[in-house]
Amino acid sequence: MKTGSIVLCALAVLAAVGGLSAYIWVAMGDVTISWMGLLAMGLGVVFSLGLGIGLMALVYFSNKHGYDDEAGHR
């Protein structure tokens, strides 16, 4: 029951953020982004994805090879 309520709350927050984002997108009207803005946004997305994928790969590698097995066992 506790897990279900947490999932339901997370979905409600996700729906609220999605609705607010859609409202703001429509309210902005005809906003144009220059090619430099699109380039900066694209590079930011690629950098963020690369960082996230790299860090998750390090977590997986560390777990697979047992580097964290002794952490916190003092």
PyMOL Python script that loads the backbone (N, CA, C, O; Angstrom):
from pymol import cmd

cmd.read_pdbstr("""\
ATOM      1  N   MET A   1       0.816  -1.196   0.000  1.00  0.00           N
ATOM      2  CA  MET A   1       0.000   0.000   0.000  1.00  0.00           C
ATOM      3  C   MET A   1       0.859   1.258   0.000  1.00  0.00           C
ATOM      4  O   MET A   1       0.547   2.236  -0.679  1.00  0.00           O
ATOM      5  N   LYS A   2       1.948   1.221   0.773  1.00  0.00           N
ATOM      6  CA  LYS A   2       2.816   2.389   0.852  1.00  0.00           C
ATOM      7  C   LYS A   2       3.482   2.663  -0.496  1.00  0.00           C
ATOM      8  O   LYS A   2       3.578   3.816  -0.918  1.00  0.00           O
ATOM      9  N   THR A   3       3.939   1.611  -1.170  1.00  0.00           N
ATOM     10  CA  THR A   3       4.583   1.784  -2.474  1.00  0.00           C
ATOM     11  C   THR A   3       3.595   2.331  -3.491  1.00  0.00           C
ATOM     12  O   THR A   3       3.943   3.189  -4.301  1.00  0.00           O
ATOM     13  N   GLY A   4       2.373   1.840  -3.452  1.00  0.00           N
ATOM     14  CA  GLY A   4       1.346   2.315  -4.384  1.00  0.00           C
ATOM     15  C   GLY A   4       1.046   3.790  -4.205  1.00  0.00           C
ATOM     16  O   GLY A   4       0.859   4.512  -5.184  1.00  0.00           O
ATOM     17  N   SER A   5       1.000   4.241  -2.963  1.00  0.00           N
ATOM     18  CA  SER A   5       0.727   5.662  -2.724  1.00  0.00           C
ATOM     19  C   SER A   5       1.903   6.531  -3.165  1.00  0.00           C
ATOM     20  O   SER A   5       1.702   7.649  -3.640  1.00  0.00           O
ATOM     21  N   ILE A   6       3.118   6.031  -3.012  1.00  0.00           N
ATOM     22  CA  ILE A   6       4.289   6.784  -3.469  1.00  0.00           C
ATOM     23  C   ILE A   6       4.277   6.901  -4.989  1.00  0.00           C
ATOM     24  O   ILE A   6       4.529   7.976  -5.534  1.00  0.00           O
ATOM     25  N   VAL A   7       3.983   5.799  -5.673  1.00  0.00           N
ATOM     26  CA  VAL A   7       3.922   5.814  -7.136  1.00  0.00           C
ATOM     27  C   VAL A   7       2.810   6.740  -7.604  1.00  0.00           C
ATOM     28  O   VAL A   7       2.992   7.497  -8.557  1.00  0.00           O
ATOM     29  N   LEU A   8       1.654   6.683  -6.938  1.00  0.00           N
ATOM     30  CA  LEU A   8       0.532   7.547  -7.310  1.00  0.00           C
ATOM     31  C   LEU A   8       0.884   9.019  -7.111  1.00  0.00           C
ATOM     32  O   LEU A   8       0.540   9.858  -7.944  1.00  0.00           O
ATOM     33  N   CYS A   9       1.558   9.332  -6.025  1.00  0.00           N
ATOM     34  CA  CYS A   9       1.982  10.709  -5.764  1.00  0.00           C
ATOM     35  C   CYS A   9       2.995  11.174  -6.811  1.00  0.00           C
ATOM     36  O   CYS A   9       2.913  12.303  -7.295  1.00  0.00           O
ATOM     37  N   ALA A  10       3.946  10.312  -7.159  1.00  0.00           N
ATOM     38  CA  ALA A  10       4.939  10.671  -8.176  1.00  0.00           C
ATOM     39  C   ALA A  10       4.275  10.904  -9.528  1.00  0.00           C
ATOM     40  O   ALA A  10       4.646  11.835 -10.243  1.00  0.00           O
ATOM     41  N   LEU A  11       3.302  10.073  -9.890  1.00  0.00           N
ATOM     42  CA  LEU A  11       2.589  10.261 -11.156  1.00  0.00           C
ATOM     43  C   LEU A  11       1.767  11.541 -11.142  1.00  0.00           C
ATOM     44  O   LEU A  11       1.660  12.218 -12.165  1.00  0.00           O
ATOM     45  N   ALA A  12       1.188  11.881  -9.996  1.00  0.00           N
ATOM     46  CA  ALA A  12       0.419  13.131  -9.895  1.00  0.00           C
ATOM     47  C   ALA A  12       1.334  14.344 -10.070  1.00  0.00           C
ATOM     48  O   ALA A  12       0.976  15.304 -10.752  1.00  0.00           O
ATOM     49  N   VAL A  13       2.511  14.298  -9.455  1.00  0.00           N
ATOM     50  CA  VAL A  13       3.469  15.402  -9.600  1.00  0.00           C
ATOM     51  C   VAL A  13       3.942  15.493 -11.051  1.00  0.00           C
ATOM     52  O   VAL A  13       4.068  16.588 -11.599  1.00  0.00           O
ATOM     53  N   LEU A  14       4.203  14.341 -11.670  1.00  0.00           N
ATOM     54  CA  LEU A  14       4.619  14.325 -13.070  1.00  0.00           C
ATOM     55  C   LEU A  14       3.542  14.910 -13.980  1.00  0.00           C
ATOM     56  O   LEU A  14       3.851  15.669 -14.898  1.00  0.00           O
ATOM     57  N   ALA A  15       2.289  14.564 -13.733  1.00  0.00           N
ATOM     58  CA  ALA A  15       1.184  15.111 -14.531  1.00  0.00           C
ATOM     59  C   ALA A  15       1.050  16.618 -14.323  1.00  0.00           C
ATOM     60  O   ALA A  15       0.797  17.353 -15.278  1.00  0.00           O
ATOM     61  N   ALA A  16       1.217  17.082 -13.087  1.00  0.00           N
ATOM     62  CA  ALA A  16       1.124  18.517 -12.808  1.00  0.00           C
ATOM     63  C   ALA A  16       2.244  19.284 -13.500  1.00  0.00           C
ATOM     64  O   ALA A  16       1.999  20.342 -14.079  1.00  0.00           O
ATOM     65  N   VAL A  17       3.453  18.772 -13.450  1.00  0.00           N
ATOM     66  CA  VAL A  17       4.582  19.434 -14.114  1.00  0.00           C
ATOM     67  C   VAL A  17       4.392  19.415 -15.621  1.00  0.00           C
ATOM     68  O   VAL A  17       4.675  20.408 -16.292  1.00  0.00           O
ATOM     69  N   GLY A  18       3.917  18.302 -16.161  1.00  0.00           N
ATOM     70  CA  GLY A  18       3.652  18.228 -17.597  1.00  0.00           C
ATOM     71  C   GLY A  18       2.582  19.209 -18.032  1.00  0.00           C
ATOM     72  O   GLY A  18       2.716  19.864 -19.066  1.00  0.00           O
ATOM     73  N   GLY A  19       1.526  19.312 -17.253  1.00  0.00           N
ATOM     74  CA  GLY A  19       0.460  20.271 -17.572  1.00  0.00           C
ATOM     75  C   GLY A  19       0.937  21.708 -17.499  1.00  0.00           C
ATOM     76  O   GLY A  19       0.613  22.517 -18.368  1.00  0.00           O
ATOM     77  N   LEU A  20       1.696  22.027 -16.479  1.00  0.00           N
ATOM     78  CA  LEU A  20       2.240  23.387 -16.353  1.00  0.00           C
ATOM     79  C   LEU A  20       3.199  23.700 -17.497  1.00  0.00           C
ATOM     80  O   LEU A  20       3.192  24.810 -18.031  1.00  0.00           O
ATOM     81  N   SER A  21       4.022  22.723 -17.872  1.00  0.00           N
ATOM     82  CA  SER A  21       4.948  22.929 -18.986  1.00  0.00           C
ATOM     83  C   SER A  21       4.201  23.154 -20.290  1.00  0.00           C
ATOM     84  O   SER A  21       4.573  24.026 -21.075  1.00  0.00           O
ATOM     85  N   ALA A  22       3.159  22.380 -20.528  1.00  0.00           N
ATOM     86  CA  ALA A  22       2.356  22.555 -21.740  1.00  0.00           C
ATOM     87  C   ALA A  22       1.683  23.919 -21.756  1.00  0.00           C
ATOM     88  O   ALA A  22       1.635  24.569 -22.800  1.00  0.00           O
ATOM     89  N   TYR A  23       1.163  24.364 -20.617  1.00  0.00           N
ATOM     90  CA  TYR A  23       0.528  25.672 -20.534  1.00  0.00           C
ATOM     91  C   TYR A  23       1.522  26.786 -20.841  1.00  0.00           C
ATOM     92  O   TYR A  23       1.211  27.704 -21.601  1.00  0.00           O
ATOM     93  N   ILE A  24       2.707  26.711 -20.260  1.00  0.00           N
ATOM     94  CA  ILE A  24       3.725  27.744 -20.490  1.00  0.00           C
ATOM     95  C   ILE A  24       4.173  27.731 -21.946  1.00  0.00           C
ATOM     96  O   ILE A  24       4.380  28.791 -22.538  1.00  0.00           O
ATOM     97  N   TRP A  25       4.327  26.531 -22.535  1.00  0.00           N
ATOM     98  CA  TRP A  25       4.738  26.424 -23.935  1.00  0.00           C
ATOM     99  C   TRP A  25       3.726  27.123 -24.850  1.00  0.00           C
ATOM    100  O   TRP A  25       4.107  27.867 -25.753  1.00  0.00           O
ATOM    101  N   VAL A  26       2.441  26.879 -24.608  1.00  0.00           N
ATOM    102  CA  VAL A  26       1.401  27.489 -25.441  1.00  0.00           C
ATOM    103  C   VAL A  26       1.324  29.000 -25.174  1.00  0.00           C
ATOM    104  O   VAL A  26       1.099  29.778 -26.102  1.00  0.00           O
ATOM    105  N   ALA A  27       1.507  29.416 -23.925  1.00  0.00           N
ATOM    106  CA  ALA A  27       1.400  30.833 -23.579  1.00  0.00           C
ATOM    107  C   ALA A  27       2.550  31.656 -24.148  1.00  0.00           C
ATOM    108  O   ALA A  27       2.403  32.865 -24.325  1.00  0.00           O
ATOM    109  N   MET A  28       3.681  31.037 -24.435  1.00  0.00           N
ATOM    110  CA  MET A  28       4.819  31.796 -24.964  1.00  0.00           C
ATOM    111  C   MET A  28       4.560  32.292 -26.376  1.00  0.00           C
ATOM    112  O   MET A  28       5.133  33.303 -26.784  1.00  0.00           O
ATOM    113  N   GLY A  29       3.728  31.622 -27.116  1.00  0.00           N
ATOM    114  CA  GLY A  29       3.417  32.071 -28.469  1.00  0.00           C
ATOM    115  C   GLY A  29       4.533  31.770 -29.440  1.00  0.00           C
ATOM    116  O   GLY A  29       5.134  30.697 -29.404  1.00  0.00           O
ATOM    117  N   ASP A  30       4.804  32.722 -30.304  1.00  0.00           N
ATOM    118  CA  ASP A  30       5.806  32.546 -31.350  1.00  0.00           C
ATOM    119  C   ASP A  30       7.175  33.024 -30.889  1.00  0.00           C
ATOM    120  O   ASP A  30       7.616  34.114 -31.254  1.00  0.00           O
ATOM    121  N   VAL A  31       7.832  32.220 -30.102  1.00  0.00           N
ATOM    122  CA  VAL A  31       9.183  32.534 -29.641  1.00  0.00           C
ATOM    123  C   VAL A  31      10.153  31.784 -30.537  1.00  0.00           C
ATOM    124  O   VAL A  31      10.020  30.579 -30.747  1.00  0.00           O
ATOM    125  N   THR A  32      11.122  32.504 -31.058  1.00  0.00           N
ATOM    126  CA  THR A  32      12.101  31.858 -31.933  1.00  0.00           C
ATOM    127  C   THR A  32      13.425  31.716 -31.194  1.00  0.00           C
ATOM    128  O   THR A  32      13.788  32.543 -30.359  1.00  0.00           O
ATOM    129  N   ILE A  33      14.130  30.652 -31.524  1.00  0.00           N
ATOM    130  CA  ILE A  33      15.446  30.400 -30.952  1.00  0.00           C
ATOM    131  C   ILE A  33      16.452  30.446 -32.097  1.00  0.00           C
ATOM    132  O   ILE A  33      16.256  29.803 -33.128  1.00  0.00           O
ATOM    133  N   SER A  34      17.526  31.203 -31.914  1.00  0.00           N
ATOM    134  CA  SER A  34      18.543  31.301 -32.955  1.00  0.00           C
ATOM    135  C   SER A  34      19.288  29.982 -33.094  1.00  0.00           C
ATOM    136  O   SER A  34      19.134  29.079 -32.271  1.00  0.00           O
ATOM    137  N   TRP A  35      20.094  29.882 -34.138  1.00  0.00           N
ATOM    138  CA  TRP A  35      20.844  28.646 -34.334  1.00  0.00           C
ATOM    139  C   TRP A  35      21.887  28.453 -33.238  1.00  0.00           C
ATOM    140  O   TRP A  35      22.238  27.320 -32.911  1.00  0.00           O
ATOM    141  N   MET A  36      22.383  29.547 -32.671  1.00  0.00           N
ATOM    142  CA  MET A  36      23.324  29.436 -31.554  1.00  0.00           C
ATOM    143  C   MET A  36      22.625  28.889 -30.309  1.00  0.00           C
ATOM    144  O   MET A  36      23.205  28.101 -29.562  1.00  0.00           O
ATOM    145  N   GLY A  37      21.387  29.307 -30.093  1.00  0.00           N
ATOM    146  CA  GLY A  37      20.611  28.784 -28.971  1.00  0.00           C
ATOM    147  C   GLY A  37      20.318  27.303 -29.134  1.00  0.00           C
ATOM    148  O   GLY A  37      20.409  26.536 -28.176  1.00  0.00           O
ATOM    149  N   LEU A  38      19.966  26.903 -30.352  1.00  0.00           N
ATOM    150  CA  LEU A  38      19.711  25.484 -30.620  1.00  0.00           C
ATOM    151  C   LEU A  38      20.984  24.661 -30.466  1.00  0.00           C
ATOM    152  O   LEU A  38      20.947  23.539 -29.962  1.00  0.00           O
ATOM    153  N   LEU A  39      22.113  25.224 -30.904  1.00  0.00           N
ATOM    154  CA  LEU A  39      23.391  24.536 -30.753  1.00  0.00           C
ATOM    155  C   LEU A  39      23.740  24.373 -29.273  1.00  0.00           C
ATOM    156  O   LEU A  39      24.168  23.298 -28.851  1.00  0.00           O
ATOM    157  N   ALA A  40      23.560  25.426 -28.492  1.00  0.00           N
ATOM    158  CA  ALA A  40      23.848  25.366 -27.062  1.00  0.00           C
ATOM    159  C   ALA A  40      22.939  24.354 -26.369  1.00  0.00           C
ATOM    160  O   ALA A  40      23.390  23.599 -25.508  1.00  0.00           O
ATOM    161  N   MET A  41      21.661  24.338 -26.742  1.00  0.00           N
ATOM    162  CA  MET A  41      20.745  23.387 -26.138  1.00  0.00           C
ATOM    163  C   MET A  41      21.116  21.955 -26.510  1.00  0.00           C
ATOM    164  O   MET A  41      21.086  21.059 -25.667  1.00  0.00           O
ATOM    165  N   GLY A  42      21.463  21.748 -27.765  1.00  0.00           N
ATOM    166  CA  GLY A  42      21.854  20.417 -28.219  1.00  0.00           C
ATOM    167  C   GLY A  42      23.114  19.925 -27.523  1.00  0.00           C
ATOM    168  O   GLY A  42      23.189  18.771 -27.101  1.00  0.00           O
ATOM    169  N   LEU A  43      24.110  20.813 -27.404  1.00  0.00           N
ATOM    170  CA  LEU A  43      25.341  20.435 -26.712  1.00  0.00           C
ATOM    171  C   LEU A  43      25.086  20.159 -25.232  1.00  0.00           C
ATOM    172  O   LEU A  43      25.705  19.266 -24.652  1.00  0.00           O
ATOM    173  N   GLY A  44      24.191  20.909 -24.627  1.00  0.00           N
ATOM    174  CA  GLY A  44      23.841  20.663 -23.230  1.00  0.00           C
ATOM    175  C   GLY A  44      23.173  19.309 -23.041  1.00  0.00           C
ATOM    176  O   GLY A  44      23.460  18.599 -22.077  1.00  0.00           O
ATOM    177  N   VAL A  45      22.283  18.953 -23.956  1.00  0.00           N
ATOM    178  CA  VAL A  45      21.617  17.652 -23.883  1.00  0.00           C
ATOM    179  C   VAL A  45      22.625  16.526 -24.068  1.00  0.00           C
ATOM    180  O   VAL A  45      22.615  15.549 -23.320  1.00  0.00           O
ATOM    181  N   VAL A  46      23.497  16.664 -25.069  1.00  0.00           N
ATOM    182  CA  VAL A  46      24.497  15.624 -25.322  1.00  0.00           C
ATOM    183  C   VAL A  46      25.449  15.489 -24.134  1.00  0.00           C
ATOM    184  O   VAL A  46      25.776  14.371 -23.736  1.00  0.00           O
ATOM    185  N   PHE A  47      25.894  16.599 -23.568  1.00  0.00           N
ATOM    186  CA  PHE A  47      26.786  16.567 -22.417  1.00  0.00           C
ATOM    187  C   PHE A  47      26.113  15.930 -21.210  1.00  0.00           C
ATOM    188  O   PHE A  47      26.723  15.113 -20.519  1.00  0.00           O
ATOM    189  N   SER A  48      24.857  16.297 -20.948  1.00  0.00           N
ATOM    190  CA  SER A  48      24.135  15.740 -19.803  1.00  0.00           C
ATOM    191  C   SER A  48      23.913  14.247 -19.957  1.00  0.00           C
ATOM    192  O   SER A  48      24.083  13.487 -19.003  1.00  0.00           O
ATOM    193  N   LEU A  49      23.535  13.824 -21.155  1.00  0.00           N
ATOM    194  CA  LEU A  49      23.349  12.393 -21.390  1.00  0.00           C
ATOM    195  C   LEU A  49      24.664  11.637 -21.263  1.00  0.00           C
ATOM    196  O   LEU A  49      24.708  10.557 -20.673  1.00  0.00           O
ATOM    197  N   GLY A  50      25.732  12.200 -21.815  1.00  0.00           N
ATOM    198  CA  GLY A  50      27.036  11.549 -21.714  1.00  0.00           C
ATOM    199  C   GLY A  50      27.494  11.425 -20.273  1.00  0.00           C
ATOM    200  O   GLY A  50      28.021  10.385 -19.876  1.00  0.00           O
ATOM    201  N   LEU A  51      27.299  12.469 -19.490  1.00  0.00           N
ATOM    202  CA  LEU A  51      27.675  12.436 -18.083  1.00  0.00           C
ATOM    203  C   LEU A  51      26.863  11.392 -17.330  1.00  0.00           C
ATOM    204  O   LEU A  51      27.420  10.613 -16.556  1.00  0.00           O
ATOM    205  N   GLY A  52      25.554  11.370 -17.549  1.00  0.00           N
ATOM    206  CA  GLY A  52      24.702  10.399 -16.875  1.00  0.00           C
ATOM    207  C   GLY A  52      25.046   8.971 -17.250  1.00  0.00           C
ATOM    208  O   GLY A  52      25.127   8.099 -16.385  1.00  0.00           O
ATOM    209  N   ILE A  53      25.250   8.726 -18.548  1.00  0.00           N
ATOM    210  CA  ILE A  53      25.590   7.378 -19.006  1.00  0.00           C
ATOM    211  C   ILE A  53      26.962   6.968 -18.464  1.00  0.00           C
ATOM    212  O   ILE A  53      27.143   5.826 -18.043  1.00  0.00           O
ATOM    213  N   GLY A  54      27.918   7.884 -18.471  1.00  0.00           N
ATOM    214  CA  GLY A  54      29.244   7.579 -17.962  1.00  0.00           C
ATOM    215  C   GLY A  54      29.235   7.258 -16.475  1.00  0.00           C
ATOM    216  O   GLY A  54      29.892   6.312 -16.039  1.00  0.00           O
ATOM    217  N   LEU A  55      28.495   8.039 -15.692  1.00  0.00           N
ATOM    218  CA  LEU A  55      28.431   7.775 -14.261  1.00  0.00           C
ATOM    219  C   LEU A  55      27.725   6.458 -13.957  1.00  0.00           C
ATOM    220  O   LEU A  55      28.138   5.729 -13.055  1.00  0.00           O
ATOM    221  N   MET A  56      26.674   6.150 -14.693  1.00  0.00           N
ATOM    222  CA  MET A  56      25.989   4.870 -14.482  1.00  0.00           C
ATOM    223  C   MET A  56      26.876   3.702 -14.896  1.00  0.00           C
ATOM    224  O   MET A  56      26.826   2.640 -14.277  1.00  0.00           O
ATOM    225  N   ALA A  57      27.680   3.886 -15.930  1.00  0.00           N
ATOM    226  CA  ALA A  57      28.623   2.833 -16.326  1.00  0.00           C
ATOM    227  C   ALA A  57      29.660   2.606 -15.229  1.00  0.00           C
ATOM    228  O   ALA A  57      30.031   1.465 -14.953  1.00  0.00           O
ATOM    229  N   LEU A  58      30.130   3.686 -14.600  1.00  0.00           N
ATOM    230  CA  LEU A  58      31.073   3.538 -13.500  1.00  0.00           C
ATOM    231  C   LEU A  58      30.444   2.829 -12.302  1.00  0.00           C
ATOM    232  O   LEU A  58      31.104   2.018 -11.651  1.00  0.00           O
ATOM    233  N   VAL A  59      29.186   3.122 -12.005  1.00  0.00           N
ATOM    234  CA  VAL A  59      28.488   2.439 -10.908  1.00  0.00           C
ATOM    235  C   VAL A  59      28.372   0.951 -11.218  1.00  0.00           C
ATOM    236  O   VAL A  59      28.618   0.111 -10.352  1.00  0.00           O
ATOM    237  N   TYR A  60      27.999   0.629 -12.449  1.00  0.00           N
ATOM    238  CA  TYR A  60      27.867  -0.767 -12.857  1.00  0.00           C
ATOM    239  C   TYR A  60      29.217  -1.474 -12.790  1.00  0.00           C
ATOM    240  O   TYR A  60      29.303  -2.589 -12.275  1.00  0.00           O
ATOM    241  N   PHE A  61      30.252  -0.851 -13.294  1.00  0.00           N
ATOM    242  CA  PHE A  61      31.592  -1.434 -13.288  1.00  0.00           C
ATOM    243  C   PHE A  61      32.079  -1.665 -11.859  1.00  0.00           C
ATOM    244  O   PHE A  61      32.642  -2.716 -11.551  1.00  0.00           O
ATOM    245  N   SER A  62      31.858  -0.676 -10.988  1.00  0.00           N
ATOM    246  CA  SER A  62      32.293  -0.786  -9.602  1.00  0.00           C
ATOM    247  C   SER A  62      31.552  -1.910  -8.886  1.00  0.00           C
ATOM    248  O   SER A  62      32.150  -2.658  -8.113  1.00  0.00           O
ATOM    249  N   ASN A  63      30.249  -2.029  -9.142  1.00  0.00           N
ATOM    250  CA  ASN A  63      29.459  -3.086  -8.511  1.00  0.00           C
ATOM    251  C   ASN A  63      29.880  -4.465  -9.028  1.00  0.00           C
ATOM    252  O   ASN A  63      29.986  -5.412  -8.250  1.00  0.00           O
ATOM    253  N   LYS A  64      30.115  -4.577 -10.315  1.00  0.00           N
ATOM    254  CA  LYS A  64      30.460  -5.864 -10.918  1.00  0.00           C
ATOM    255  C   LYS A  64      31.807  -6.381 -10.418  1.00  0.00           C
ATOM    256  O   LYS A  64      31.983  -7.589 -10.259  1.00  0.00           O
ATOM    257  N   HIS A  65      32.746  -5.494 -10.172  1.00  0.00           N
ATOM    258  CA  HIS A  65      34.075  -5.900  -9.756  1.00  0.00           C
ATOM    259  C   HIS A  65      34.273  -5.872  -8.240  1.00  0.00           C
ATOM    260  O   HIS A  65      35.364  -6.175  -7.757  1.00  0.00           O
ATOM    261  N   GLY A  66      33.246  -5.516  -7.495  1.00  0.00           N
ATOM    262  CA  GLY A  66      33.299  -5.593  -6.041  1.00  0.00           C
ATOM    263  C   GLY A  66      34.093  -4.523  -5.344  1.00  0.00           C
ATOM    264  O   GLY A  66      34.524  -4.732  -4.210  1.00  0.00           O
ATOM    265  N   TYR A  67      34.304  -3.392  -5.965  1.00  0.00           N
ATOM    266  CA  TYR A  67      35.086  -2.332  -5.336  1.00  0.00           C
ATOM    267  C   TYR A  67      34.379  -1.713  -4.127  1.00  0.00           C
ATOM    268  O   TYR A  67      35.042  -1.165  -3.247  1.00  0.00           O
ATOM    269  N   ASP A  68      33.060  -1.789  -4.069  1.00  0.00           N
ATOM    270  CA  ASP A  68      32.309  -1.163  -2.979  1.00  0.00           C
ATOM    271  C   ASP A  68      31.868  -2.149  -1.927  1.00  0.00           C
ATOM    272  O   ASP A  68      31.098  -1.779  -1.040  1.00  0.00           O
ATOM    273  N   ASP A  69      32.323  -3.396  -1.983  1.00  0.00           N
ATOM    274  CA  ASP A  69      31.859  -4.402  -1.036  1.00  0.00           C
ATOM    275  C   ASP A  69      32.261  -4.094   0.403  1.00  0.00           C
ATOM    276  O   ASP A  69      31.509  -4.399   1.328  1.00  0.00           O
ATOM    277  N   GLU A  70      33.430  -3.497   0.606  1.00  0.00           N
ATOM    278  CA  GLU A  70      33.926  -3.254   1.946  1.00  0.00           C
ATOM    279  C   GLU A  70      33.539  -1.869   2.486  1.00  0.00           C
ATOM    280  O   GLU A  70      33.898  -1.544   3.618  1.00  0.00           O
ATOM    281  N   ALA A  71      32.838  -1.069   1.732  1.00  0.00           N
ATOM    282  CA  ALA A  71      32.482   0.273   2.161  1.00  0.00           C
ATOM    283  C   ALA A  71      31.473   0.216   3.309  1.00  0.00           C
ATOM    284  O   ALA A  71      30.455  -0.469   3.211  1.00  0.00           O
ATOM    285  N   GLY A  72      31.753   0.922   4.372  1.00  0.00           N
ATOM    286  CA  GLY A  72      30.845   1.016   5.508  1.00  0.00           C
ATOM    287  C   GLY A  72      30.869  -0.188   6.427  1.00  0.00           C
ATOM    288  O   GLY A  72      29.945  -0.341   7.225  1.00  0.00           O
ATOM    289  N   HIS A  73      31.868  -1.048   6.363  1.00  0.00           N
ATOM    290  CA  HIS A  73      31.927  -2.238   7.213  1.00  0.00           C
ATOM    291  C   HIS A  73      33.028  -2.108   8.262  1.00  0.00           C
ATOM    292  O   HIS A  73      33.789  -3.051   8.480  1.00  0.00           O
ATOM    293  N   ARG A  74      33.118  -0.974   8.897  1.00  0.00           N
ATOM    294  CA  ARG A  74      34.148  -0.778   9.933  1.00  0.00           C
ATOM    295  C   ARG A  74      33.585  -1.019  11.281  1.00  0.00           C
ATOM    296  O   ARG A  74      34.298  -0.903  12.278  1.00  0.00           O
TER     297      ARG A  74
END
""", "prot")
cmd.dss("prot")
cmd.show_as("cartoon", "prot")
cmd.util.cbc("prot")
cmd.orient("prot")
